[in-house]
Amino acid sequence: MALLHENIKYIRLKRGYTLAYMADNIGITEATMQRIESGYIKNVKYEYIVEIARICNVTPQFLFGWELEEKSLKKVDIEKFDPSDILLLDNLNNNEFIIGEENADYLNNENNDNKAEYAFKAKDNSMIGARIEKGDIVFIKKQDSLNNGDIALLIIENEITLKRIFYEKDKIILTSENPNYNPIIFEKNQSINLKIIGKIISVLHKF
């Protein structure tokens, strides 16, 4: 039976995530993540294990080796998906959202006055200045074009993120609401893998 640190490294590599990506989303340093995977840290905090499981879309039990199989994954084509309830988007792999097939998460949309199609749980504090904190759920209206200053859910080079978007004459500028995160600037004629999922229209705070 594989050890905890071996399972963590296995599933990270299988998902195609870097140490830096994992560390940023867990809220630890890349060096700490490396020490977890090497087995140097013997008593990994359970909250870290839960976050690792969430990011990699497996159960903590799988990481501990108590479950032999990963939970099955279902790819979600967000262009075709049109549920009566709001789909809570989860992890991203190869530019496709994936959710656990046996526990797909939906949010009841009975009082959905804003007509959001999707929701997403913020994975970091990059938008804290816009009162979106890690763990908050943002509601998204699907659209592929945005106005200057809109906050959107985006895919940038196979990474899902929340950013405020600005258009200049020959540039697209994606900014965070946290000075610890640098803006991302693209030239309009630059070949980039940028996909707009939709505009953020409301936020459900975790507390």
MIDOSE-1310 file (N, C-alpha, C; in nm, 2 decimals, decimal comma, always signed):
residues 207
mall	+0,08/-0,12/+0,00/+0,00/+0,00/+0,00/+0,09/+0,12/+0,00; +0,06/+0,22/-0,09/+0,14/+0,34/-0,10/+0,12/+0,43/+0,02; +0,22/+0,50/+0,06/+0,21/+0,59/+0,17/+0,15/+0,72/+0,13; +0,11/+0,80/+0,23/+0,04/+0,93/+0,20/+0,11/+1,02/+0,11
heni	+0,24/+1,04/+0,13/+0,32/+1,13/+0,05/+0,33/+1,08/-0,09; +0,34/+0,95/-0,11/+0,35/+0,89/-0,24/+0,22/+0,91/-0,32; +0,10/+0,89/-0,25/-0,03/+0,91/-0,31/-0,05/+1,06/-0,35; +0,00/+1,15/-0,27/-0,01/+1,29/-0,30/+0,07/+1,33/-0,43
kyir	+0,19/+1,28/-0,43/+0,27/+1,31/-0,55/+0,21/+1,24/-0,67; +0,16/+1,12/-0,66/+0,10/+1,05/-0,77/-0,01/+1,12/-0,83; -0,11/+1,17/-0,75/-0,23/+1,23/-0,80/-0,20/+1,37/-0,85; -0,10/+1,44/-0,79/-0,06/+1,57/-0,85/-0,01/+1,56/-0,99
lkrg	+0,08/+1,46/-1,00/+0,14/+1,44/-1,14/+0,04/+1,40/-1,24; -0,05/+1,31/-1,19/-0,16/+1,26/-1,28/-0,25/+1,37/-1,33; -0,27/+1,47/-1,24/-0,36/+1,58/-1,28/-0,28/+1,69/-1,36; -0,15/+1,68/-1,36/-0,07/+1,77/-1,43/-0,05/+1,91/-1,36
ytla	-0,06/+1,91/-1,23/-0,04/+2,03/-1,15/+0,11/+2,04/-1,10; +0,16/+2,16/-1,10/+0,29/+2,19/-1,05/+0,29/+2,20/-0,90; +0,41/+2,19/-0,84/+0,42/+2,21/-0,69/+0,38/+2,35/-0,66; +0,41/+2,45/-0,74/+0,38/+2,59/-0,72/+0,23/+2,61/-0,72
ymad	+0,16/+2,54/-0,82/+0,01/+2,56/-0,82/-0,05/+2,50/-0,70; -0,01/+2,38/-0,66/-0,07/+2,32/-0,54/-0,04/+2,41/-0,41; +0,08/+2,45/-0,40/+0,11/+2,53/-0,28/+0,03/+2,66/-0,27; +0,01/+2,73/-0,39/-0,06/+2,85/-0,39/-0,21/+2,83/-0,35
nigi	-0,26/+2,72/-0,40/-0,41/+2,69/-0,37/-0,43/+2,64/-0,23; -0,33/+2,58/-0,17/-0,34/+2,53/-0,03/-0,31/+2,64/+0,07; -0,22/+2,73/+0,02/-0,18/+2,84/+0,11/-0,05/+2,81/+0,19; +0,04/+2,74/+0,12/+0,17/+2,70/+0,18/+0,28/+2,74/+0,08
teat	+0,40/+2,73/+0,13/+0,51/+2,75/+0,03/+0,53/+2,63/-0,06; +0,60/+2,66/-0,17/+0,63/+2,55/-0,26/+0,73/+2,45/-0,19; +0,82/+2,50/-0,11/+0,91/+2,42/-0,04/+0,84/+2,33/+0,06; +0,74/+2,38/+0,13/+0,66/+2,29/+0,22/+0,59/+2,18/+0,14
mqri	+0,53/+2,22/+0,02/+0,46/+2,12/-0,06/+0,56/+2,01/-0,10; +0,68/+2,05/-0,14/+0,79/+1,95/-0,18/+0,82/+1,86/-0,06; +0,83/+1,92/+0,06/+0,86/+1,84/+0,18/+0,75/+1,74/+0,21; +0,63/+1,78/+0,19/+0,51/+1,69/+0,21/+0,52/+1,57/+0,11
esgy	+0,55/+1,60/-0,01/+0,56/+1,49/-0,11/+0,68/+1,40/-0,09; +0,79/+1,45/-0,04/+0,91/+1,37/-0,01/+0,90/+1,28/+0,11; +0,79/+1,31/+0,19/+0,78/+1,24/+0,32/+0,86/+1,29/+0,43; +0,92/+1,41/+0,41/+1,00/+1,47/+0,51/+0,91/+1,52/+0,63
iknv	+0,79/+1,57/+0,59/+0,70/+1,61/+0,70/+0,61/+1,48/+0,73; +0,63/+1,43/+0,85/+0,57/+1,30/+0,89/+0,42/+1,32/+0,92; +0,39/+1,43/+0,99/+0,25/+1,46/+1,04/+0,19/+1,58/+0,96; +0,14/+1,55/+0,84/+0,08/+1,65/+0,76/-0,05/+1,70/+0,82
kyey	-0,07/+1,83/+0,83/-0,19/+1,88/+0,88/-0,31/+1,83/+0,80; -0,42/+1,79/+0,87/-0,53/+1,73/+0,81/-0,60/+1,83/+0,71; -0,60/+1,96/+0,75/-0,66/+2,06/+0,66/-0,58/+2,07/+0,53; -0,45/+2,04/+0,53/-0,37/+2,04/+0,41/-0,42/+1,92/+0,32
ivei	-0,44/+1,81/+0,39/-0,48/+1,68/+0,31/-0,61/+1,70/+0,25; -0,70/+1,77/+0,32/-0,84/+1,79/+0,27/-0,83/+1,89/+0,15; -0,74/+1,99/+0,15/-0,73/+2,08/+0,04/-0,66/+2,01/-0,08; -0,57/+1,93/-0,05/-0,50/+1,85/-0,16/-0,60/+1,76/-0,23
aric	-0,69/+1,70/-0,15/-0,79/+1,61/-0,21/-0,89/+1,69/-0,29; -0,93/+1,81/-0,24/-1,03/+1,89/-0,31/-0,97/+1,94/-0,44; -0,84/+1,99/-0,44/-0,78/+2,04/-0,57/-0,77/+1,93/-0,67; -0,73/+1,81/-0,62/-0,71/+1,69/-0,72/-0,83/+1,61/-0,74
nvtp	-0,94/+1,65/-0,68/-1,07/+1,59/-0,70/-1,07/+1,44/-0,66; -1,01/+1,41/-0,55/-1,02/+1,27/-0,49/-1,06/+1,29/-0,34; -1,08/+1,18/-0,28/-1,12/+1,18/-0,14/-0,99/+1,18/-0,05; -1,00/+1,23/+0,07/-0,89/+1,22/+0,16/-0,85/+1,07/+0,19
qflf	-0,96/+0,99/+0,19/-0,94/+0,84/+0,21/-0,85/+0,78/+0,10; -0,86/+0,83/-0,02/-0,78/+0,78/-0,13/-0,63/+0,82/-0,10; -0,61/+0,94/-0,05/-0,47/+0,99/-0,03/-0,41/+0,91/+0,09; -0,49/+0,87/+0,18/-0,44/+0,79/+0,29/-0,42/+0,64/+0,25
gwel	-0,47/+0,60/+0,14/-0,46/+0,47/+0,09/-0,57/+0,38/+0,14; -0,67/+0,44/+0,20/-0,79/+0,35/+0,25/-0,88/+0,32/+0,14; -0,88/+0,39/+0,03/-0,96/+0,36/-0,09/-0,86/+0,33/-0,20; -0,88/+0,22/-0,27/-0,79/+0,18/-0,38/-0,82/+0,25/-0,51
eeks	-0,94/+0,30/-0,53/-0,98/+0,36/-0,65/-1,00/+0,51/-0,64; -0,96/+0,59/-0,73/-1,00/+0,73/-0,74/-1,15/+0,73/-0,77; -1,22/+0,84/-0,71/-1,36/+0,85/-0,75/-1,36/+0,89/-0,90; -1,46/+0,83/-0,97/-1,47/+0,86/-1,11/-1,49/+1,00/-1,14
lkkv	-1,44/+1,05/-1,25/-1,45/+1,19/-1,29/-1,54/+1,20/-1,41; -1,61/+1,31/-1,42/-1,70/+1,33/-1,53/-1,66/+1,47/-1,59; -1,63/+1,47/-1,72/-1,60/+1,60/-1,78/-1,73/+1,67/-1,81; -1,72/+1,80/-1,79/-1,83/+1,89/-1,81/-1,80/+1,99/-1,92
diek	-1,88/+1,98/-2,02/-1,87/+2,08/-2,13/-1,96/+2,20/-2,10; -1,90/+2,30/-2,05/-1,97/+2,42/-2,00/-2,05/+2,49/-2,11; -2,01/+2,47/-2,24/-2,08/+2,53/-2,35/-2,22/+2,47/-2,37; -2,23/+2,34/-2,34/-2,35/+2,27/-2,36/-2,44/+2,24/-2,24
fdps	-2,37/+2,26/-2,12/-2,44/+2,23/-2,00/-2,54/+2,34/-1,96; -2,67/+2,30/-1,94/-2,77/+2,40/-1,91/-2,86/+2,34/-1,80; -2,82/+2,33/-1,68/-2,90/+2,27/-1,57/-3,01/+2,36/-1,52; -3,11/+2,30/-1,46/-3,21/+2,38/-1,39/-3,16/+2,44/-1,26
dill	-3,06/+2,37/-1,21/-2,99/+2,43/-1,09/-2,85/+2,47/-1,13; -2,79/+2,55/-1,05/-2,66/+2,60/-1,08/-2,55/+2,50/-1,06; -2,47/+2,48/-1,16/-2,36/+2,38/-1,15/-2,24/+2,45/-1,08; -2,19/+2,39/-0,97/-2,08/+2,44/-0,89/-1,95/+2,38/-0,96
ldnl	-1,88/+2,46/-1,04/-1,77/+2,42/-1,11/-1,65/+2,39/-1,01; -1,57/+2,29/-1,05/-1,47/+2,25/-0,96/-1,33/+2,26/-1,02; -1,26/+2,15/-1,03/-1,12/+2,15/-1,08/-1,12/+2,16/-1,24; -1,00/+2,19/-1,29/-0,99/+2,21/-1,43/-0,87/+2,12/-1,47
nnne	-0,89/+2,05/-1,58/-0,79/+1,96/-1,64/-0,80/+1,97/-1,79; -0,69/+2,01/-1,86/-0,69/+2,02/-2,00/-0,80/+2,10/-2,06; -0,82/+2,22/-1,99/-0,92/+2,32/-2,03/-1,07/+2,27/-2,02; -1,09/+2,16/-1,94/-1,23/+2,12/-1,92/-1,25/+2,11/-1,77
fiig	-1,37/+2,15/-1,73/-1,40/+2,14/-1,59/-1,43/+1,99/-1,56; -1,39/+1,94/-1,44/-1,43/+1,81/-1,40/-1,49/+1,81/-1,26; -1,59/+1,72/-1,24/-1,65/+1,71/-1,11/-1,67/+1,56/-1,08; -1,68/+1,53/-0,95/-1,70/+1,39/-0,91/-1,84/+1,34/-0,96
eena	-1,84/+1,24/-1,03/-1,96/+1,19/-1,09/-2,07/+1,15/-0,98; -2,01/+1,09/-0,87/-2,11/+1,04/-0,77/-2,15/+1,15/-0,68; -2,09/+1,27/-0,68/-2,14/+1,37/-0,59/-2,13/+1,51/-0,66; -2,18/+1,52/-0,78/-2,18/+1,64/-0,85/-2,25/+1,75/-0,77
dyln	-2,19/+1,86/-0,76/-2,24/+1,97/-0,67/-2,33/+2,07/-0,75; -2,45/+2,09/-0,70/-2,54/+2,18/-0,76/-2,59/+2,28/-0,65; -2,61/+2,40/-0,68/-2,67/+2,49/-0,59/-2,81/+2,52/-0,63; -2,91/+2,51/-0,54/-3,05/+2,53/-0,58/-3,06/+2,67/-0,63
nenn	-3,13/+2,69/-0,74/-3,14/+2,82/-0,80/-3,28/+2,87/-0,80; -3,36/+2,83/-0,69/-3,50/+2,87/-0,68/-3,51/+3,02/-0,66; -3,41/+3,08/-0,59/-3,42/+3,23/-0,57/-3,31/+3,30/-0,65; -3,28/+3,24/-0,76/-3,17/+3,29/-0,84/-3,22/+3,41/-0,92
dnka	-3,23/+3,53/-0,86/-3,28/+3,65/-0,93/-3,19/+3,69/-1,04; -3,06/+3,67/-1,03/-2,96/+3,72/-1,13/-2,94/+3,62/-1,24; -3,01/+3,51/-1,24/-3,00/+3,41/-1,35/-2,86/+3,36/-1,38; -2,79/+3,33/-1,27/-2,65/+3,27/-1,29/-2,67/+3,13/-1,34
eyaf	-2,57/+3,09/-1,43/-2,57/+2,96/-1,47/-2,47/+2,87/-1,40; -2,36/+2,93/-1,34/-2,26/+2,86/-1,28/-2,22/+2,92/-1,14; -2,15/+2,85/-1,06/-2,09/+2,90/-0,94/-1,95/+2,84/-0,93; -1,87/+2,91/-0,86/-1,73/+2,87/-0,84/-1,68/+2,91/-0,70
kakd	-1,61/+2,82/-0,63/-1,56/+2,85/-0,50/-1,42/+2,91/-0,52; -1,40/+3,03/-0,47/-1,27/+3,10/-0,48/-1,16/+3,02/-0,41; -1,05/+3,01/-0,48/-0,94/+2,92/-0,43/-0,83/+3,00/-0,37; -0,83/+3,13/-0,37/-0,73/+3,21/-0,31/-0,79/+3,35/-0,27
nsmi	-0,70/+3,43/-0,23/-0,74/+3,57/-0,19/-0,70/+3,68/-0,28; -0,69/+3,64/-0,41/-0,64/+3,73/-0,51/-0,74/+3,85/-0,54; -0,87/+3,82/-0,50/-0,97/+3,92/-0,52/-1,03/+3,98/-0,39; -0,95/+3,98/-0,29/-1,00/+4,02/-0,16/-1,04/+4,16/-0,15
gari	-0,98/+4,25/-0,24/-1,02/+4,39/-0,24/-1,16/+4,41/-0,30; -1,21/+4,31/-0,37/-1,34/+4,31/-0,42/-1,44/+4,23/-0,33; -1,39/+4,20/-0,21/-1,47/+4,13/-0,11/-1,50/+3,99/-0,15; -1,41/+3,93/-0,22/-1,41/+3,79/-0,26/-1,30/+3,72/-0,19
ekgd	-1,32/+3,64/-0,09/-1,22/+3,57/-0,02/-1,21/+3,42/-0,05; -1,10/+3,36/-0,02/-1,09/+3,22/-0,04/-1,20/+3,14/+0,03; -1,27/+3,06/-0,04/-1,38/+2,98/+0,01/-1,52/+3,04/-0,02; -1,52/+3,17/-0,06/-1,65/+3,23/-0,10/-1,70/+3,17/-0,23
ivfi	-1,82/+3,17/-0,25/-1,88/+3,11/-0,38/-1,93/+3,23/-0,46; -1,87/+3,24/-0,58/-1,91/+3,34/-0,68/-2,01/+3,29/-0,78; -2,11/+3,37/-0,82/-2,21/+3,32/-0,91/-2,18/+3,39/-1,05; -2,19/+3,31/-1,15/-2,14/+3,35/-1,28/-2,25/+3,35/-1,39
kkqd	-2,27/+3,46/-1,46/-2,35/+3,46/-1,57/-2,27/+3,43/-1,70; -2,30/+3,33/-1,77/-2,22/+3,28/-1,88/-2,23/+3,39/-1,99; -2,11/+3,44/-2,04/-2,10/+3,53/-2,15/-1,95/+3,53/-2,19; -1,93/+3,55/-2,32/-1,80/+3,54/-2,37/-1,74/+3,68/-2,40
slnn	-1,81/+3,79/-2,37/-1,76/+3,92/-2,38/-1,79/+4,00/-2,25; -1,70/+4,09/-2,22/-1,71/+4,17/-2,09/-1,69/+4,31/-2,12; -1,75/+4,39/-2,03/-1,72/+4,54/-2,03/-1,60/+4,57/-1,95; -1,54/+4,68/-1,97/-1,42/+4,73/-1,90/-1,45/+4,73/-1,75
gdia	-1,36/+4,66/-1,67/-1,38/+4,66/-1,53/-1,46/+4,55/-1,47; -1,52/+4,47/-1,55/-1,59/+4,35/-1,50/-1,50/+4,25/-1,44; -1,55/+4,18/-1,34/-1,48/+4,07/-1,28/-1,53/+3,94/-1,34; -1,44/+3,86/-1,39/-1,48/+3,74/-1,46/-1,41/+3,61/-1,41
llii	-1,47/+3,50/-1,44/-1,41/+3,37/-1,43/-1,34/+3,34/-1,56; -1,21/+3,31/-1,56/-1,14/+3,30/-1,69/-1,06/+3,17/-1,68; -1,02/+3,12/-1,80/-0,92/+3,02/-1,81/-0,80/+3,08/-1,89; -0,69/+3,08/-1,82/-0,57/+3,14/-1,88/-0,46/+3,03/-1,89
enei	-0,43/+2,98/-2,01/-0,32/+2,88/-2,02/-0,35/+2,76/-1,93; -0,48/+2,71/-1,93/-0,52/+2,59/-1,86/-0,52/+2,61/-1,71; -0,53/+2,74/-1,67/-0,55/+2,77/-1,52/-0,67/+2,85/-1,51; -0,76/+2,81/-1,41/-0,88/+2,88/-1,38/-0,85/+2,99/-1,28
tlkr	-0,91/+3,11/-1,31/-0,88/+3,22/-1,22/-0,99/+3,33/-1,22; -1,00/+3,41/-1,12/-1,09/+3,52/-1,11/-1,00/+3,65/-1,13; -1,04/+3,73/-1,23/-0,97/+3,85/-1,25/-1,06/+3,97/-1,30; -1,02/+4,09/-1,28/-1,09/+4,21/-1,33/-1,03/+4,24/-1,47
ifye	-1,11/+4,26/-1,57/-1,06/+4,28/-1,70/-1,07/+4,42/-1,75; -0,96/+4,47/-1,81/-0,96/+4,60/-1,87/-0,91/+4,59/-2,01; -0,96/+4,68/-2,10/-0,92/+4,68/-2,24/-0,85/+4,82/-2,26; -0,74/+4,81/-2,32/-0,67/+4,93/-2,37/-0,66/+4,92/-2,52
kdki	-0,60/+5,02/-2,59/-0,60/+5,02/-2,73/-0,55/+4,89/-2,79; -0,43/+4,85/-2,74/-0,37/+4,73/-2,80/-0,34/+4,62/-2,69; -0,41/+4,63/-2,58/-0,38/+4,54/-2,47/-0,50/+4,49/-2,40; -0,49/+4,37/-2,34/-0,59/+4,32/-2,24/-0,52/+4,31/-2,11
ilts	-0,57/+4,37/-2,01/-0,51/+4,37/-1,88/-0,60/+4,30/-1,78; -0,54/+4,20/-1,71/-0,62/+4,12/-1,61/-0,56/+4,15/-1,48; -0,64/+4,21/-1,39/-0,58/+4,25/-1,26/-0,65/+4,17/-1,14; -0,58/+4,16/-1,03/-0,63/+4,11/-0,91/-0,67/+4,23/-0,82
enpn	-0,74/+4,20/-0,71/-0,77/+4,30/-0,61/-0,69/+4,27/-0,48; -0,56/+4,25/-0,51/-0,47/+4,21/-0,40/-0,33/+4,25/-0,45; -0,26/+4,34/-0,38/-0,13/+4,39/-0,43/-0,02/+4,28/-0,43; -0,05/+4,17/-0,37/+0,05/+4,06/-0,38/+0,05/+3,98/-0,51
ynpi	-0,05/+4,01/-0,59/-0,07/+3,95/-0,72/-0,04/+4,05/-0,83; +0,05/+4,02/-0,92/+0,08/+4,11/-1,03/-0,02/+4,10/-1,14; -0,05/+4,21/-1,21/-0,14/+4,21/-1,33/-0,08/+4,12/-1,44; -0,17/+4,07/-1,52/-0,14/+3,99/-1,64/-0,17/+4,07/-1,76
ifek	-0,07/+4,10/-1,84/-0,09/+4,19/-1,96/-0,07/+4,11/-2,09; -0,17/+4,12/-2,18/-0,15/+4,05/-2,31/-0,17/+4,16/-2,42; -0,08/+4,15/-2,52/-0,10/+4,23/-2,64/-0,22/+4,16/-2,72; -0,30/+4,25/-2,78/-0,42/+4,20/-2,85/-0,39/+4,11/-2,96
nqsi	-0,27/+4,13/-3,02/-0,23/+4,04/-3,14/-0,15/+3,92/-3,09; -0,14/+3,91/-2,96/-0,06/+3,80/-2,90/-0,14/+3,67/-2,90; -0,08/+3,56/-2,94/-0,14/+3,43/-2,94/-0,15/+3,38/-2,79; -0,27/+3,37/-2,74/-0,28/+3,33/-2,60/-0,40/+3,23/-2,59
nlki	-0,39/+3,15/-2,49/-0,50/+3,06/-2,46/-0,59/+3,12/-2,35; -0,68/+3,21/-2,38/-0,76/+3,28/-2,29/-0,91/+3,26/-2,32; -0,98/+3,21/-2,22/-1,12/+3,18/-2,24/-1,20/+3,24/-2,13; -1,30/+3,32/-2,17/-1,39/+3,39/-2,07/-1,51/+3,29/-2,05
igki	-1,53/+3,25/-1,92/-1,64/+3,17/-1,88/-1,76/+3,25/-1,86; -1,75/+3,36/-1,79/-1,86/+3,45/-1,76/-1,83/+3,56/-1,66; -1,93/+3,64/-1,64/-1,91/+3,76/-1,55/-1,96/+3,72/-1,41; -1,89/+3,77/-1,31/-1,93/+3,75/-1,17/-2,04/+3,85/-1,14
isvl	-2,16/+3,79/-1,09/-2,27/+3,88/-1,07/-2,31/+3,89/-0,92; -2,26/+3,79/-0,84/-2,29/+3,80/-0,70/-2,19/+3,70/-0,62; -2,19/+3,72/-0,49/-2,09/+3,65/-0,41/-2,17/+3,60/-0,29; -2,14/+3,47/-0,25/-2,19/+3,41/-0,13/-2,07/+3,39/-0,04
hkf	-2,07/+3,47/+0,07/-1,95/+3,46/+0,16/-1,96/+3,34/+0,25; -1,84/+3,28/+0,28/-1,83/+3,16/+0,35/-1,88/+3,17/+0,49; -1,87/+3,29/+0,55/-1,92/+3,31/+0,69/-2,05/+3,39/+0,68
